[in-house]
């Protein structure tokens, strides 16, 4: 494939992508970032959850309270 085909394929692939969100505790935040990049092939946005969200949200990888959200936007 030439560069033009690869670029068009990546644009089409990204347009059809759904929003991805991973909620992580302190222990799993690096793993969440790695998984996000591997699956979406794009840079994630890392945000800290609000105090209210921290109380009611658990990590996607364990049962600890989530502290961070890894998302596309």
mmCIF file as Biopython writes it, N, C-alpha, C and O atoms, coordinates in Angstrom:
data_model
#
loop_
_atom_site.group_PDB
_atom_site.id
_atom_site.type_symbol
_atom_site.label_atom_id
_atom_site.label_alt_id
_atom_site.label_comp_id
_atom_site.label_asym_id
_atom_site.label_entity_id
_atom_site.label_seq_id
_atom_site.pdbx_PDB_ins_code
_atom_site.Cartn_x
_atom_site.Cartn_y
_atom_site.Cartn_z
_atom_site.occupancy
_atom_site.B_iso_or_equiv
_atom_site.auth_seq_id
_atom_site.auth_asym_id
_atom_site.pdbx_PDB_model_num
ATOM 1   N N  . UNK A ? 1  ? 0.836   -1.190 0.000  1.0 0.0 1  A 1 
ATOM 2   C CA . UNK A ? 1  ? 0.000   0.000  0.000  1.0 0.0 1  A 1 
ATOM 3   C C  . UNK A ? 1  ? 0.874   1.244  0.000  1.0 0.0 1  A 1 
ATOM 4   O O  . UNK A ? 1  ? 1.909   1.285  0.665  1.0 0.0 1  A 1 
ATOM 5   N N  . UNK A ? 2  ? 0.459   2.239  -0.737 1.0 0.0 2  A 1 
ATOM 6   C CA . UNK A ? 2  ? 1.224   3.480  -0.702 1.0 0.0 2  A 1 
ATOM 7   C C  . UNK A ? 2  ? 0.727   4.369  0.439  1.0 0.0 2  A 1 
ATOM 8   O O  . UNK A ? 2  ? -0.255  4.045  1.107  1.0 0.0 2  A 1 
ATOM 9   N N  . UNK A ? 3  ? 1.413   5.487  0.654  1.0 0.0 3  A 1 
ATOM 10  C CA . UNK A ? 3  ? 1.070   6.377  1.777  1.0 0.0 3  A 1 
ATOM 11  C C  . UNK A ? 3  ? -0.345  6.917  1.691  1.0 0.0 3  A 1 
ATOM 12  O O  . UNK A ? 3  ? -1.018  7.038  2.715  1.0 0.0 3  A 1 
ATOM 13  N N  . UNK A ? 4  ? -0.810  7.242  0.502  1.0 0.0 4  A 1 
ATOM 14  C CA . UNK A ? 4  ? -2.151  7.795  0.330  1.0 0.0 4  A 1 
ATOM 15  C C  . UNK A ? 4  ? -3.211  6.791  0.772  1.0 0.0 4  A 1 
ATOM 16  O O  . UNK A ? 4  ? -4.160  7.161  1.463  1.0 0.0 4  A 1 
ATOM 17  N N  . UNK A ? 5  ? -3.062  5.538  0.387  1.0 0.0 5  A 1 
ATOM 18  C CA . UNK A ? 5  ? -4.027  4.504  0.778  1.0 0.0 5  A 1 
ATOM 19  C C  . UNK A ? 5  ? -4.049  4.326  2.288  1.0 0.0 5  A 1 
ATOM 20  O O  . UNK A ? 5  ? -5.119  4.200  2.885  1.0 0.0 5  A 1 
ATOM 21  N N  . UNK A ? 6  ? -2.884  4.316  2.905  1.0 0.0 6  A 1 
ATOM 22  C CA . UNK A ? 6  ? -2.805  4.141  4.356  1.0 0.0 6  A 1 
ATOM 23  C C  . UNK A ? 6  ? -3.475  5.313  5.065  1.0 0.0 6  A 1 
ATOM 24  O O  . UNK A ? 6  ? -4.208  5.107  6.032  1.0 0.0 6  A 1 
ATOM 25  N N  . UNK A ? 7  ? -3.235  6.542  4.598  1.0 0.0 7  A 1 
ATOM 26  C CA . UNK A ? 7  ? -3.839  7.721  5.214  1.0 0.0 7  A 1 
ATOM 27  C C  . UNK A ? 7  ? -5.356  7.684  5.103  1.0 0.0 7  A 1 
ATOM 28  O O  . UNK A ? 7  ? -6.051  7.940  6.087  1.0 0.0 7  A 1 
ATOM 29  N N  . UNK A ? 8  ? -5.880  7.372  3.926  1.0 0.0 8  A 1 
ATOM 30  C CA . UNK A ? 8  ? -7.330  7.308  3.731  1.0 0.0 8  A 1 
ATOM 31  C C  . UNK A ? 8  ? -7.918  6.213  4.609  1.0 0.0 8  A 1 
ATOM 32  O O  . UNK A ? 8  ? -8.968  6.420  5.217  1.0 0.0 8  A 1 
ATOM 33  N N  . UNK A ? 9  ? -7.273  5.058  4.692  1.0 0.0 9  A 1 
ATOM 34  C CA . UNK A ? 9  ? -7.754  3.960  5.536  1.0 0.0 9  A 1 
ATOM 35  C C  . UNK A ? 9  ? -7.812  4.400  6.994  1.0 0.0 9  A 1 
ATOM 36  O O  . UNK A ? 9  ? -8.791  4.101  7.677  1.0 0.0 9  A 1 
ATOM 37  N N  . UNK A ? 10 ? -6.792  5.103  7.492  1.0 0.0 10 A 1 
ATOM 38  C CA . UNK A ? 10 ? -6.781  5.576  8.874  1.0 0.0 10 A 1 
ATOM 39  C C  . UNK A ? 10 ? -7.873  6.605  9.134  1.0 0.0 10 A 1 
ATOM 40  O O  . UNK A ? 10 ? -8.478  6.596  10.206 1.0 0.0 10 A 1 
ATOM 41  N N  . UNK A ? 11 ? -8.138  7.488  8.180  1.0 0.0 11 A 1 
ATOM 42  C CA . UNK A ? 11 ? -9.200  8.483  8.341  1.0 0.0 11 A 1 
ATOM 43  C C  . UNK A ? 11 ? -10.553 7.785  8.414  1.0 0.0 11 A 1 
ATOM 44  O O  . UNK A ? 11 ? -11.361 8.112  9.283  1.0 0.0 11 A 1 
ATOM 45  N N  . UNK A ? 12 ? -10.816 6.840  7.533  1.0 0.0 12 A 1 
ATOM 46  C CA . UNK A ? 12 ? -12.085 6.112  7.550  1.0 0.0 12 A 1 
ATOM 47  C C  . UNK A ? 12 ? -12.235 5.331  8.846  1.0 0.0 12 A 1 
ATOM 48  O O  . UNK A ? 12 ? -13.316 5.294  9.434  1.0 0.0 12 A 1 
ATOM 49  N N  . UNK A ? 13 ? -11.167 4.718  9.283  1.0 0.0 13 A 1 
ATOM 50  C CA . UNK A ? 13 ? -11.194 3.931  10.512 1.0 0.0 13 A 1 
ATOM 51  C C  . UNK A ? 13 ? -11.523 4.828  11.703 1.0 0.0 13 A 1 
ATOM 52  O O  . UNK A ? 13 ? -12.323 4.447  12.557 1.0 0.0 13 A 1 
ATOM 53  N N  . UNK A ? 14 ? -10.914 6.018  11.772 1.0 0.0 14 A 1 
ATOM 54  C CA . UNK A ? 14 ? -11.139 6.904  12.914 1.0 0.0 14 A 1 
ATOM 55  C C  . UNK A ? 14 ? -12.534 7.523  12.892 1.0 0.0 14 A 1 
ATOM 56  O O  . UNK A ? 14 ? -13.089 7.794  13.957 1.0 0.0 14 A 1 
ATOM 57  N N  . UNK A ? 15 ? -13.109 7.753  11.738 1.0 0.0 15 A 1 
ATOM 58  C CA . UNK A ? 15 ? -14.450 8.335  11.668 1.0 0.0 15 A 1 
ATOM 59  C C  . UNK A ? 15 ? -15.507 7.378  12.216 1.0 0.0 15 A 1 
ATOM 60  O O  . UNK A ? 15 ? -16.507 7.818  12.784 1.0 0.0 15 A 1 
ATOM 61  N N  . UNK A ? 16 ? -15.294 6.089  12.049 1.0 0.0 16 A 1 
ATOM 62  C CA . UNK A ? 16 ? -16.256 5.105  12.512 1.0 0.0 16 A 1 
ATOM 63  C C  . UNK A ? 16 ? -16.055 4.692  13.967 1.0 0.0 16 A 1 
ATOM 64  O O  . UNK A ? 16 ? -16.831 3.891  14.487 1.0 0.0 16 A 1 
ATOM 65  N N  . UNK A ? 17 ? -15.030 5.222  14.634 1.0 0.0 17 A 1 
ATOM 66  C CA . UNK A ? 17 ? -14.715 4.803  15.989 1.0 0.0 17 A 1 
ATOM 67  C C  . UNK A ? 17 ? -15.654 5.426  17.005 1.0 0.0 17 A 1 
ATOM 68  O O  . UNK A ? 17 ? -15.963 6.616  16.935 1.0 0.0 17 A 1 
ATOM 69  N N  . UNK A ? 18 ? -16.102 4.620  17.940 1.0 0.0 18 A 1 
ATOM 70  C CA . UNK A ? 18 ? -16.925 5.117  19.025 1.0 0.0 18 A 1 
ATOM 71  C C  . UNK A ? 18 ? -16.032 5.695  20.105 1.0 0.0 18 A 1 
ATOM 72  O O  . UNK A ? 18 ? -14.839 5.398  20.163 1.0 0.0 18 A 1 
ATOM 73  N N  . UNK A ? 19 ? -16.609 6.512  20.952 1.0 0.0 19 A 1 
ATOM 74  C CA . UNK A ? 19 ? -15.855 7.102  22.050 1.0 0.0 19 A 1 
ATOM 75  C C  . UNK A ? 19 ? -15.457 5.999  23.031 1.0 0.0 19 A 1 
ATOM 76  O O  . UNK A ? 19 ? -16.290 5.184  23.427 1.0 0.0 19 A 1 
ATOM 77  N N  . UNK A ? 20 ? -14.201 5.978  23.414 1.0 0.0 20 A 1 
ATOM 78  C CA . UNK A ? 20 ? -13.693 4.966  24.328 1.0 0.0 20 A 1 
ATOM 79  C C  . UNK A ? 20 ? -13.359 5.625  25.657 1.0 0.0 20 A 1 
ATOM 80  O O  . UNK A ? 20 ? -12.724 6.679  25.692 1.0 0.0 20 A 1 
ATOM 81  N N  . UNK A ? 21 ? -13.784 5.005  26.743 1.0 0.0 21 A 1 
ATOM 82  C CA . UNK A ? 21 ? -13.491 5.503  28.081 1.0 0.0 21 A 1 
ATOM 83  C C  . UNK A ? 21 ? -13.024 4.357  28.959 1.0 0.0 21 A 1 
ATOM 84  O O  . UNK A ? 21 ? -13.609 3.274  28.945 1.0 0.0 21 A 1 
ATOM 85  N N  . UNK A ? 22 ? -11.969 4.600  29.723 1.0 0.0 22 A 1 
ATOM 86  C CA . UNK A ? 22 ? -11.465 3.622  30.680 1.0 0.0 22 A 1 
ATOM 87  C C  . UNK A ? 22 ? -11.335 4.330  32.023 1.0 0.0 22 A 1 
ATOM 88  O O  . UNK A ? 22 ? -10.678 5.366  32.128 1.0 0.0 22 A 1 
ATOM 89  N N  . UNK A ? 23 ? -11.956 3.771  33.032 1.0 0.0 23 A 1 
ATOM 90  C CA . UNK A ? 23 ? -11.865 4.320  34.388 1.0 0.0 23 A 1 
ATOM 91  C C  . UNK A ? 23 ? -10.810 3.529  35.146 1.0 0.0 23 A 1 
ATOM 92  O O  . UNK A ? 23 ? -10.865 2.300  35.186 1.0 0.0 23 A 1 
ATOM 93  N N  . UNK A ? 24 ? -9.842  4.229  35.753 1.0 0.0 24 A 1 
ATOM 94  C CA . UNK A ? 24 ? -8.688  3.555  36.352 1.0 0.0 24 A 1 
ATOM 95  C C  . UNK A ? 24 ? -8.385  4.039  37.757 1.0 0.0 24 A 1 
ATOM 96  O O  . UNK A ? 24 ? -8.603  5.201  38.100 1.0 0.0 24 A 1 
ATOM 97  N N  . UNK A ? 25 ? -7.871  3.110  38.566 1.0 0.0 25 A 1 
ATOM 98  C CA . UNK A ? 25 ? -7.324  3.467  39.872 1.0 0.0 25 A 1 
ATOM 99  C C  . UNK A ? 25 ? -5.859  3.870  39.662 1.0 0.0 25 A 1 
ATOM 100 O O  . UNK A ? 25 ? -5.349  3.801  38.543 1.0 0.0 25 A 1 
ATOM 101 N N  . UNK A ? 26 ? -5.195  4.283  40.723 1.0 0.0 26 A 1 
ATOM 102 C CA . UNK A ? 26 ? -3.796  4.712  40.629 1.0 0.0 26 A 1 
ATOM 103 C C  . UNK A ? 26 ? -2.903  3.570  40.140 1.0 0.0 26 A 1 
ATOM 104 O O  . UNK A ? 26 ? -1.957  3.805  39.388 1.0 0.0 26 A 1 
ATOM 105 N N  . UNK A ? 27 ? -3.194  2.350  40.555 1.0 0.0 27 A 1 
ATOM 106 C CA . UNK A ? 27 ? -2.384  1.194  40.178 1.0 0.0 27 A 1 
ATOM 107 C C  . UNK A ? 27 ? -2.494  0.870  38.691 1.0 0.0 27 A 1 
ATOM 108 O O  . UNK A ? 27 ? -1.511  0.440  38.088 1.0 0.0 27 A 1 
ATOM 109 N N  . UNK A ? 28 ? -3.658  1.064  38.090 1.0 0.0 28 A 1 
ATOM 110 C CA . UNK A ? 28 ? -3.901  0.637  36.712 1.0 0.0 28 A 1 
ATOM 111 C C  . UNK A ? 28 ? -3.918  1.769  35.682 1.0 0.0 28 A 1 
ATOM 112 O O  . UNK A ? 28 ? -4.241  1.525  34.520 1.0 0.0 28 A 1 
ATOM 113 N N  . UNK A ? 29 ? -3.585  2.981  36.072 1.0 0.0 29 A 1 
ATOM 114 C CA . UNK A ? 29 ? -3.677  4.098  35.125 1.0 0.0 29 A 1 
ATOM 115 C C  . UNK A ? 29 ? -2.715  3.922  33.946 1.0 0.0 29 A 1 
ATOM 116 O O  . UNK A ? 29 ? -3.088  4.220  32.811 1.0 0.0 29 A 1 
ATOM 117 N N  . UNK A ? 30 ? -1.500  3.452  34.180 1.0 0.0 30 A 1 
ATOM 118 C CA . UNK A ? 30 ? -0.562  3.256  33.071 1.0 0.0 30 A 1 
ATOM 119 C C  . UNK A ? 30 ? -1.051  2.165  32.121 1.0 0.0 30 A 1 
ATOM 120 O O  . UNK A ? 30 ? -0.921  2.287  30.903 1.0 0.0 30 A 1 
ATOM 121 N N  . UNK A ? 31 ? -1.607  1.113  32.682 1.0 0.0 31 A 1 
ATOM 122 C CA . UNK A ? 31 ? -2.160  0.037  31.848 1.0 0.0 31 A 1 
ATOM 123 C C  . UNK A ? 31 ? -3.332  0.568  31.009 1.0 0.0 31 A 1 
ATOM 124 O O  . UNK A ? 31 ? -3.449  0.242  29.828 1.0 0.0 31 A 1 
ATOM 125 N N  . UNK A ? 32 ? -4.190  1.380  31.618 1.0 0.0 32 A 1 
ATOM 126 C CA . UNK A ? 32 ? -5.303  1.972  30.889 1.0 0.0 32 A 1 
ATOM 127 C C  . UNK A ? 32 ? -4.843  2.838  29.729 1.0 0.0 32 A 1 
ATOM 128 O O  . UNK A ? 32 ? -5.434  2.801  28.649 1.0 0.0 32 A 1 
ATOM 129 N N  . UNK A ? 33 ? -3.798  3.612  29.945 1.0 0.0 33 A 1 
ATOM 130 C CA . UNK A ? 33 ? -3.237  4.441  28.872 1.0 0.0 33 A 1 
ATOM 131 C C  . UNK A ? 33 ? -2.694  3.571  27.740 1.0 0.0 33 A 1 
ATOM 132 O O  . UNK A ? 33 ? -2.929  3.852  26.565 1.0 0.0 33 A 1 
ATOM 133 N N  . UNK A ? 34 ? -1.967  2.512  28.103 1.0 0.0 34 A 1 
ATOM 134 C CA . UNK A ? 34 ? -1.408  1.603  27.096 1.0 0.0 34 A 1 
ATOM 135 C C  . UNK A ? 34 ? -2.506  0.925  26.277 1.0 0.0 34 A 1 
ATOM 136 O O  . UNK A ? 34 ? -2.404  0.831  25.054 1.0 0.0 34 A 1 
ATOM 137 N N  . UNK A ? 35 ? -3.551  0.455  26.950 1.0 0.0 35 A 1 
ATOM 138 C CA . UNK A ? 35 ? -4.663  -0.211 26.261 1.0 0.0 35 A 1 
ATOM 139 C C  . UNK A ? 35 ? -5.355  0.766  25.316 1.0 0.0 35 A 1 
ATOM 140 O O  . UNK A ? 35 ? -5.676  0.408  24.182 1.0 0.0 35 A 1 
ATOM 141 N N  . UNK A ? 36 ? -5.588  1.988  25.769 1.0 0.0 36 A 1 
ATOM 142 C CA . UNK A ? 36 ? -6.243  2.996  24.944 1.0 0.0 36 A 1 
ATOM 143 C C  . UNK A ? 36 ? -5.454  3.242  23.656 1.0 0.0 36 A 1 
ATOM 144 O O  . UNK A ? 36 ? -6.018  3.224  22.562 1.0 0.0 36 A 1 
ATOM 145 N N  . UNK A ? 37 ? -4.149  3.472  23.794 1.0 0.0 37 A 1 
ATOM 146 C CA . UNK A ? 37 ? -3.309  3.751  22.627 1.0 0.0 37 A 1 
ATOM 147 C C  . UNK A ? 37 ? -3.280  2.544  21.688 1.0 0.0 37 A 1 
ATOM 148 O O  . UNK A ? 37 ? -3.344  2.712  20.470 1.0 0.0 37 A 1 
ATOM 149 N N  . UNK A ? 38 ? -3.186  1.337  22.234 1.0 0.0 38 A 1 
ATOM 150 C CA . UNK A ? 38 ? -3.143  0.133  21.409 1.0 0.0 38 A 1 
ATOM 151 C C  . UNK A ? 38 ? -4.438  -0.070 20.633 1.0 0.0 38 A 1 
ATOM 152 O O  . UNK A ? 38 ? -4.404  -0.485 19.475 1.0 0.0 38 A 1 
ATOM 153 N N  . UNK A ? 39 ? -5.562  0.214  21.246 1.0 0.0 39 A 1 
ATOM 154 C CA . UNK A ? 39 ? -6.852  -0.027 20.588 1.0 0.0 39 A 1 
ATOM 155 C C  . UNK A ? 39 ? -7.259  1.089  19.634 1.0 0.0 39 A 1 
ATOM 156 O O  . UNK A ? 39 ? -7.851  0.825  18.587 1.0 0.0 39 A 1 
ATOM 157 N N  . UNK A ? 40 ? -6.947  2.327  19.986 1.0 0.0 40 A 1 
ATOM 158 C CA . UNK A ? 40 ? -7.415  3.446  19.159 1.0 0.0 40 A 1 
ATOM 159 C C  . UNK A ? 40 ? -6.348  4.020  18.239 1.0 0.0 40 A 1 
ATOM 160 O O  . UNK A ? 40 ? -6.665  4.725  17.281 1.0 0.0 40 A 1 
ATOM 161 N N  . UNK A ? 41 ? -5.087  3.721  18.527 1.0 0.0 41 A 1 
ATOM 162 C CA . UNK A ? 41 ? -3.967  4.277  17.775 1.0 0.0 41 A 1 
ATOM 163 C C  . UNK A ? 41 ? -3.993  5.801  17.793 1.0 0.0 41 A 1 
ATOM 164 O O  . UNK A ? 41 ? -3.644  6.443  16.803 1.0 0.0 41 A 1 
ATOM 165 N N  . UNK A ? 42 ? -4.406  6.378  18.919 1.0 0.0 42 A 1 
ATOM 166 C CA . UNK A ? 42 ? -4.415  7.830  19.095 1.0 0.0 42 A 1 
ATOM 167 C C  . UNK A ? 42 ? -4.055  8.163  20.534 1.0 0.0 42 A 1 
ATOM 168 O O  . UNK A ? 42 ? -4.023  7.291  21.403 1.0 0.0 42 A 1 
ATOM 169 N N  . UNK A ? 43 ? -3.786  9.427  20.765 1.0 0.0 43 A 1 
ATOM 170 C CA . UNK A ? 43 ? -3.411  9.859  22.104 1.0 0.0 43 A 1 
ATOM 171 C C  . UNK A ? 43 ? -4.649  10.045 22.969 1.0 0.0 43 A 1 
ATOM 172 O O  . UNK A ? 43 ? -5.634  10.629 22.517 1.0 0.0 43 A 1 
ATOM 173 N N  . UNK A ? 44 ? -4.614  9.558  24.206 1.0 0.0 44 A 1 
ATOM 174 C CA . UNK A ? 44 ? -5.758  9.727  25.103 1.0 0.0 44 A 1 
ATOM 175 C C  . UNK A ? 44 ? -5.691  11.046 25.860 1.0 0.0 44 A 1 
ATOM 176 O O  . UNK A ? 44 ? -4.658  11.714 25.895 1.0 0.0 44 A 1 
ATOM 177 N N  . UNK A ? 45 ? -6.808  11.397 26.458 1.0 0.0 45 A 1 
ATOM 178 C CA . UNK A ? 45 ? -6.871  12.525 27.380 1.0 0.0 45 A 1 
ATOM 179 C C  . UNK A ? 45 ? -7.077  11.933 28.769 1.0 0.0 45 A 1 
ATOM 180 O O  . UNK A ? 45 ? -8.032  11.190 28.999 1.0 0.0 45 A 1 
ATOM 181 N N  . UNK A ? 46 ? -6.189  12.261 29.681 1.0 0.0 46 A 1 
ATOM 182 C CA . UNK A ? 46 ? -6.258  11.746 31.049 1.0 0.0 46 A 1 
ATOM 183 C C  . UNK A ? 46 ? -6.805  12.844 31.947 1.0 0.0 46 A 1 
ATOM 184 O O  . UNK A ? 46 ? -6.227  13.928 32.031 1.0 0.0 46 A 1 
ATOM 185 N N  . UNK A ? 47 ? -7.926  12.565 32.623 1.0 0.0 47 A 1 
ATOM 186 C CA . UNK A ? 47 ? -8.502  13.534 33.547 1.0 0.0 47 A 1 
ATOM 187 C C  . UNK A ? 47 ? -8.747  12.868 34.895 1.0 0.0 47 A 1 
ATOM 188 O O  . UNK A ? 47 ? -9.017  11.670 34.979 1.0 0.0 47 A 1 
ATOM 189 N N  . UNK A ? 48 ? -8.645  13.666 35.932 1.0 0.0 48 A 1 
ATOM 190 C CA . UNK A ? 48 ? -8.930  13.165 37.267 1.0 0.0 48 A 1 
ATOM 191 C C  . UNK A ? 48 ? -10.435 13.277 37.506 1.0 0.0 48 A 1 
ATOM 192 O O  . UNK A ? 48 ? -11.045 14.295 37.182 1.0 0.0 48 A 1 
ATOM 193 N N  . UNK A ? 49 ? -11.023 12.239 38.067 1.0 0.0 49 A 1 
ATOM 194 C CA . UNK A ? 49 ? -12.455 12.240 38.348 1.0 0.0 49 A 1 
ATOM 195 C C  . UNK A ? 49 ? -12.764 13.211 39.490 1.0 0.0 49 A 1 
ATOM 196 O O  . UNK A ? 49 ? -11.918 13.459 40.349 1.0 0.0 49 A 1 
ATOM 197 N N  . UNK A ? 50 ? -13.967 13.750 39.491 1.0 0.0 50 A 1 
ATOM 198 C CA . UNK A ? 50 ? -14.397 14.630 40.577 1.0 0.0 50 A 1 
ATOM 199 C C  . UNK A ? 50 ? -14.564 13.815 41.856 1.0 0.0 50 A 1 
ATOM 200 O O  . UNK A ? 50 ? -14.612 12.586 41.804 1.0 0.0 50 A 1 
ATOM 201 N N  . UNK A ? 51 ? -14.650 14.477 42.983 1.0 0.0 51 A 1 
ATOM 202 C CA . UNK A ? 51 ? -14.807 13.785 44.267 1.0 0.0 51 A 1 
ATOM 203 C C  . UNK A ? 51 ? -16.076 12.931 44.291 1.0 0.0 51 A 1 
ATOM 204 O O  . UNK A ? 51 ? -16.062 11.826 44.833 1.0 0.0 51 A 1 
ATOM 205 N N  . UNK A ? 52 ? -17.169 13.425 43.712 1.0 0.0 52 A 1 
ATOM 206 C CA . UNK A ? 52 ? -18.419 12.658 43.658 1.0 0.0 52 A 1 
ATOM 207 C C  . UNK A ? 52 ? -18.271 11.410 42.789 1.0 0.0 52 A 1 
ATOM 208 O O  . UNK A ? 52 ? -18.752 10.336 43.149 1.0 0.0 52 A 1 
ATOM 209 N N  . UNK A ? 53 ? -17.601 11.558 41.637 1.0 0.0 53 A 1 
ATOM 210 C CA . UNK A ? 53 ? -17.397 10.418 40.742 1.0 0.0 53 A 1 
ATOM 211 C C  . UNK A ? 53 ? -16.489 9.369  41.381 1.0 0.0 53 A 1 
ATOM 212 O O  . UNK A ? 53 ? -16.681 8.169  41.186 1.0 0.0 53 A 1 
ATOM 213 N N  . UNK A ? 54 ? -15.506 9.830  42.140 1.0 0.0 54 A 1 
ATOM 214 C CA . UNK A ? 54 ? -14.583 8.899  42.802 1.0 0.0 54 A 1 
ATOM 215 C C  . UNK A ? 54 ? -15.319 7.995  43.787 1.0 0.0 54 A 1 
ATOM 216 O O  . UNK A ? 54 ? -14.956 6.831  43.955 1.0 0.0 54 A 1 
ATOM 217 N N  . UNK A ? 55 ? -16.329 8.516  44.422 1.0 0.0 55 A 1 
ATOM 218 C CA . UNK A ? 55 ? -17.079 7.742  45.413 1.0 0.0 55 A 1 
ATOM 219 C C  . UNK A ? 55 ? -17.906 6.628  44.778 1.0 0.0 55 A 1 
ATOM 220 O O  . UNK A ? 55 ? -18.096 5.571  45.381 1.0 0.0 55 A 1 
ATOM 221 N N  . UNK A ? 56 ? -18.398 6.862  43.564 1.0 0.0 56 A 1 
ATOM 222 C CA . UNK A ? 56 ? -19.336 5.906  42.961 1.0 0.0 56 A 1 
ATOM 223 C C  . UNK A ? 56 ? -18.777 5.120  41.777 1.0 0.0 56 A 1 
ATOM 224 O O  . UNK A ? 56 ? -19.510 4.346  41.162 1.0 0.0 56 A 1 
ATOM 225 N N  . UNK A ? 57 ? -17.506 5.298  41.443 1.0 0.0 57 A 1 
ATOM 226 C CA . UNK A ? 57 ? -16.943 4.656  40.256 1.0 0.0 57 A 1 
ATOM 227 C C  . UNK A ? 57 ? -15.806 3.726  40.637 1.0 0.0 57 A 1 
ATOM 228 O O  . UNK A ? 57 ? -14.920 4.100  41.405 1.0 0.0 57 A 1 
ATOM 229 N N  . UNK A ? 58 ? -15.833 2.511  40.099 1.0 0.0 58 A 1 
ATOM 230 C CA . UNK A ? 58 ? -14.745 1.566  40.367 1.0 0.0 58 A 1 
ATOM 231 C C  . UNK A ? 58 ? -13.863 1.426  39.126 1.0 0.0 58 A 1 
ATOM 232 O O  . UNK A ? 58 ? -14.290 1.687  38.001 1.0 0.0 58 A 1 
ATOM 233 N N  . UNK A ? 59 ? -12.642 1.013  39.365 1.0 0.0 59 A 1 
ATOM 234 C CA . UNK A ? 59 ? -11.659 0.778  38.305 1.0 0.0 59 A 1 
ATOM 235 C C  . UNK A ? 59 ? -12.166 -0.321 37.371 1.0 0.0 59 A 1 
ATOM 236 O O  . UNK A ? 59 ? -12.776 -1.291 37.820 1.0 0.0 59 A 1 
ATOM 237 N N  . UNK A ? 60 ? -11.910 -0.163 36.069 1.0 0.0 60 A 1 
ATOM 238 C CA . UNK A ? 60 ? -12.310 -1.168 35.085 1.0 0.0 60 A 1 
ATOM 239 C C  . UNK A ? 60 ? -11.481 -2.449 35.192 1.0 0.0 60 A 1 
ATOM 240 O O  . UNK A ? 60 ? -11.840 -3.464 34.595 1.0 0.0 60 A 1 
ATOM 241 N N  . UNK A ? 61 ? -10.374 -2.416 35.945 1.0 0.0 61 A 1 
ATOM 242 C CA . UNK A ? 61 ? -9.492  -3.572 36.041 1.0 0.0 61 A 1 
ATOM 243 C C  . UNK A ? 61 ? -9.499  -4.250 37.411 1.0 0.0 61 A 1 
ATOM 244 O O  . UNK A ? 61 ? -8.986  -5.361 37.552 1.0 0.0 61 A 1 
ATOM 245 N N  . UNK A ? 62 ? -10.071 -3.596 38.414 1.0 0.0 62 A 1 
ATOM 246 C CA . UNK A ? 62 ? -10.140 -4.181 39.756 1.0 0.0 62 A 1 
ATOM 247 C C  . UNK A ? 62 ? -11.338 -3.560 40.484 1.0 0.0 62 A 1 
ATOM 248 O O  . UNK A ? 62 ? -12.154 -2.883 39.860 1.0 0.0 62 A 1 
ATOM 249 N N  . UNK A ? 63 ? -11.444 -3.775 41.740 1.0 0.0 63 A 1 
ATOM 250 C CA . UNK A ? 63 ? -12.582 -3.250 42.508 1.0 0.0 63 A 1 
ATOM 251 C C  . UNK A ? 63 ? -12.244 -1.996 43.318 1.0 0.0 63 A 1 
ATOM 252 O O  . UNK A ? 63 ? -13.062 -1.535 44.114 1.0 0.0 63 A 1 
ATOM 253 N N  . UNK A ? 64 ? -11.051 -1.448 43.120 1.0 0.0 64 A 1 
ATOM 254 C CA . UNK A ? 64 ? -10.654 -0.227 43.819 1.0 0.0 64 A 1 
ATOM 255 C C  . UNK A ? 64 ? -11.405 0.980  43.236 1.0 0.0 64 A 1 
ATOM 256 O O  . UNK A ? 64 ? -11.835 0.945  42.083 1.0 0.0 64 A 1 
ATOM 257 N N  . UNK A ? 65 ? -11.562 2.040  44.028 1.0 0.0 65 A 1 
ATOM 258 C CA . UNK A ? 65 ? -12.192 3.252  43.494 1.0 0.0 65 A 1 
ATOM 259 C C  . UNK A ? 65 ? -11.380 3.839  42.334 1.0 0.0 65 A 1 
ATOM 260 O O  . UNK A ? 65 ? -10.155 3.925  42.412 1.0 0.0 65 A 1 
ATOM 261 N N  . UNK A ? 66 ? -12.057 4.236  41.274 1.0 0.0 66 A 1 
ATOM 262 C CA . UNK A ? 66 ? -11.374 4.853  40.125 1.0 0.0 66 A 1 
ATOM 263 C C  . UNK A ? 66 ? -11.011 6.289  40.475 1.0 0.0 66 A 1 
ATOM 264 O O  . UNK A ? 66 ? -11.788 7.001  41.111 1.0 0.0 66 A 1 
ATOM 265 N N  . UNK A ? 67 ? -9.826  6.704  40.056 1.0 0.0 67 A 1 
ATOM 266 C CA . UNK A ? 67 ? -9.362  8.080  40.274 1.0 0.0 67 A 1 
ATOM 267 C C  . UNK A ? 67 ? -9.252  8.867  38.971 1.0 0.0 67 A 1 
ATOM 268 O O  . UNK A ? 67 ? -9.318  10.096 38.969 1.0 0.0 67 A 1 
ATOM 269 N N  . UNK A ? 68 ? -9.081  8.128  37.843 1.0 0.0 68 A 1 
ATOM 270 C CA . UNK A ? 68 ? -8.815  8.770  36.558 1.0 0.0 68 A 1 
ATOM 271 C C  . UNK A ? 68 ? -9.724  8.244  35.465 1.0 0.0 68 A 1 
ATOM 272 O O  . UNK A ? 68 ? -10.211 7.116  35.529 1.0 0.0 68 A 1 
ATOM 273 N N  . UNK A ? 69 ? -9.946  9.082  34.458 1.0 0.0 69 A 1 
ATOM 274 C CA . UNK A ? 69 ? -10.686 8.700  33.266 1.0 0.0 69 A 1 
ATOM 275 C C  . UNK A ? 69 ? -9.735  8.869  32.077 1.0 0.0 69 A 1 
ATOM 276 O O  . UNK A ? 69 ? -9.192  9.950  31.853 1.0 0.0 69 A 1 
ATOM 277 N N  . UNK A ? 70 ? -9.547  7.803  31.334 1.0 0.0 70 A 1 
ATOM 278 C CA . UNK A ? 70 ? -8.755  7.821  30.096 1.0 0.0 70 A 1 
ATOM 279 C C  . UNK A ? 70 ? -9.775  7.788  28.967 1.0 0.0 70 A 1 
ATOM 280 O O  . UNK A ? 70 ? -10.538 6.830  28.846 1.0 0.0 70 A 1 
ATOM 281 N N  . UNK A ? 71 ? -9.794  8.838  28.134 1.0 0.0 71 A 1 
ATOM 282 C CA . UNK A ? 71 ? -10.827 8.931  27.097 1.0 0.0 71 A 1 
ATOM 283 C C  . UNK A ? 71 ? -10.309 9.643  25.868 1.0 0.0 71 A 1 
ATOM 284 O O  . UNK A ? 71 ? -9.224  10.225 25.866 1.0 0.0 71 A 1 
ATOM 285 N N  . UNK A ? 72 ? -11.121 9.582  24.817 1.0 0.0 72 A 1 
ATOM 286 C CA . UNK A ? 72 ? -10.752 10.238 23.567 1.0 0.0 72 A 1 
ATOM 287 C C  . UNK A ? 72 ? -11.089 11.725 23.564 1.0 0.0 72 A 1 
ATOM 288 O O  . UNK A ? 72 ? -10.476 12.500 22.830 1.0 0.0 72 A 1 
ATOM 289 N N  . UNK A ? 73 ? -12.049 12.119 24.370 1.0 0.0 73 A 1 
ATOM 290 C CA . UNK A ? 73 ? -12.376 13.554 24.487 1.0 0.0 73 A 1 
ATOM 291 C C  . UNK A ? 73 ? -13.248 13.797 25.680 1.0 0.0 73 A 1 
ATOM 292 O O  . UNK A ? 73 ? -13.627 14.938 25.945 1.0 0.0 73 A 1 
#
